[in-house]
């Protein structure tokens, strides 16, 4: 998993009744094992260390200038 500042991280829920989490990666603290500073959709910021298979990284969309 390669994460970059500005990418979106999506955490899948392990329980049926619980929704997943989404946030924006504000800082990559360490590549291996991954340690990320994430600002979650609810406004909180935390250091997150994803386990195998629980997180999906969506690359930041590049904007075109016209």
N, C-alpha and C positions, 0 to 999 in steps of 0.2 A: 504494500500500500504506500503510494507516494502522495504526500499531502503538501500543499503550498498555501501560503498566506492568501486568504480571500476565497479559498475553496469552500464548498458546502459539505458538511458531514451529516450523514443520516444514520441514526442508530436504530436498528430494528429491535422491537420489543420481544422479550422472551416469554411473555404472558399474553394470552388472548385478550383479556380485559384491559390491558394497559397499552396505551399508544406509544409509538416510537418518539424519538427526539430528533430535532434538527438544529443546526447551528452553523456559524461561520468560523472558520479557523483564523484566529488572529495572529498566532505565532506558532512556528514549529520549534519546539524546545529541543527535541532530539529525534533523529531519524530512526535509529534502531536501538532498543525497541522504541516504537513511536510514543512521543509525549507531545501533546498538542494543547495550546491554550485556545479554548473555544468560547465564543459568546453565543449562548443558546437563545432560541426564539423567545423565551420568557424574560430575557434581559440579563440573566445571571451569567457570570464568567467562571470557568473552572479549568483546571488542568485535567486532561482526559488521556487515559492510556488504554486504547482499544484492545480487546481480546480478539482472537482469531474468529473471523466470520460474523462479527456483530455490527461492523461499521462499513458504510459505503461512502466513498469520496466522490463528489461531483465537481469537476473542474470549474473554475470561475469562468463565466462567459466573457469572452472578449468583445469589446464594443468597437464598432467601426466608426471612423470619423469621415464625414462627407464634406 
